[in-house]
Amino acid sequence: MEGSEKLENEKTEKGTDKPESQNVLTSTRTVIKTALDKLGYSQEVYDLMKEPLRMMTVRIPIRMDDGSIKVFTGYRAQHNDAVGPTKGGVRFHPDVTETEVKALSIWMSLKAGIVDLPYGGGKGGIICDPREMSFPELERLSRGYVRAISQIVGPTKDIPAPDVFTNSQIMAWMMDEYSRMKEFDSPGFITGKPIVLGGSHGRESATAKGVTICINEAAKKKGINIEGARVVIQGFGNAGSFLAKFMHDAGAKVVGISDVYGGLHDPDGLDIDYLLDRRDSFGTVSKLFKDTIGNDELLELDCDILVPAAIENQITERNADKIKAQIVVEAANGPTTIEATRILSERGVLLVPDVLASAGGVTVSYFEWVQNNQGYYWTEQEVQERLEKVMVNSFDNVYKVSTARNVDMRLASYMVGVRKMSEASRFRGWI
Ligand code: NAD
C-alpha cells in the first residue's frame, strides 16, 4: 500500500513538469510577446501578461467510500483582473498540471478580450480521475475544492465554470457549497449550472454554436457554400458532436469524425443522427465499427473544412503540409502548433484560432452570469441571437486586423485579446 502511494505521489510531482504543458505555455507567451510588440507595448506589459497575477495551490483531503482519506491537489489561477472579475472553468483530470492551468488562464483572458466581455481570465483544476470516482466522492471533492479556494473566488471576484470532465451537476454542488458558506443564495458564483438553478438556455451547445458561426464567416471569406461543403471533425465529445449536428442540419456533408479510438470516413457523408444516437457520454462511437481509420489519416482527408475538436498538438510541422482543407477552425484548445500555423498560413489555408473559435462557451457563461445578476431569464432564442451577434462581430474584428496588419488570424486574435487588458492595466496605473 505504502509503495503504491509513493508511486502515486511521484506521478503527481512529475506531472507538474509535463513537457506538453510547458510547450503550450511557452508558445502562448511567444505569440503574446509578438502581439504586444506589434501594438507597440513595452516589455513591462509583457512581464505583467506572461504569468497569472495569482496562483493558488490547495490540498484537499477527501474521505473515500472505503473509509480511507485521499489528499487531492488542486489549483486556481487568476491571470489578469484589470478589466473585471476573472472567469474560467475547472478541469478534473489526472494530467492537470500547474503549468497547464496557468496557460489556460491566459487563454481565458485572451478570449474575454476578443469577444469583449467585462472579464479577465481564470482557470482551475484538480488532479484526479473522475471516471474512477463514485458520485458521492465527486460531490465531496467538488465541495472541498470550493471551501479551499473560497477566499479568492466569488461572483464579483472570480467565477468558475465547467471544463474537461466537469459538468452541470458538479457546478450545482459547488454553487450550493458556496451559498451555504456565505449564507446567501449565490447563483452568480458559477456558470454552467442546471437550468433549474439559474443556468442559461443554450449553454451546453454554446461552444459548438460559436464554432459554427466562425465556420460560416470563414466560408464566406473563402467563397465556400456550406450546403454541400465537406467537413471533417476530430473529436465527438461536447464540442465535436453538437458541431456535427449543426453542420449536418445546415446541409454540409460531414465526411469524417473521430474519437480517441479512431475515425469513421464516408466521402458521401456520414449518418450523423445515427452516430449521435450511438455515442457514449465520453464521446466515443468508433469502437462500434470495424472499418475505421487512424486519427492522423482523418486530419489529412480530402475536405473543405477541418475542425480539430479533441486535444492539443494535432496539427504540427509533421502533417501541416498534408492538410487538404481550405479552412481549419480550432474548436479544441491548442490543436495547432506555432510552426504548423505558419505552414498553413503560407499555403493560404484560413485558420480560425481557438481563442476566437471556441469563445462561444464563455460568451454564454457571461450571459448566464448577467441573467443571475438581474434575476431575469432569457429565452433560448434571445441567447442564440445575442451569441450570433457577439461571434460575428468578433470574427469581423479579428479578420480586419489580420488583413490590415498582414498577420495570420492567430496573431490578429492575440492582438485584439491583449489590447483591452493592457489598456485597463494602464488606466489603473499598474504599468
Ligand atoms: P469531451 O471530453 O466532451 O470530448 C473529447 C473528444 O475528443 C472525445 O470524442 C474523445 O474521444 C476525443 N479524443 C480524446 N483524445 C483524443 C485523441 N488523442 N485523438 C482523437 N480524439 C481524442 O471534450 P469537449 O468538451 O468536446 O472539448 C474538446 C476540446 O474543445 C478540448 O480541447 C476543450 O478544451 C475544447 N473546448 C471545449 C469547450 C466546451 O465548452 N466543451 C469550450 C472551449 C474549448
Boltz pocket constraint, residues with backbone or C-beta under 6 A from the ligand:
constraints:
  - pocket:
      binder: B
      contacts: [[A, 164], [A, 165], [A, 203], [A, 204], [A, 207], [A, 234], [A, 235], [A, 236], [A, 237], [A, 238], [A, 239], [A, 240], [A, 258], [A, 259], [A, 260], [A, 261], [A, 281], [A, 282], [A, 283], [A, 284], [A, 295], [A, 309], [A, 310], [A, 311], [A, 312], [A, 331], [A, 332], [A, 333], [A, 358], [A, 359], [A, 361]]
      max_distance: 6.0
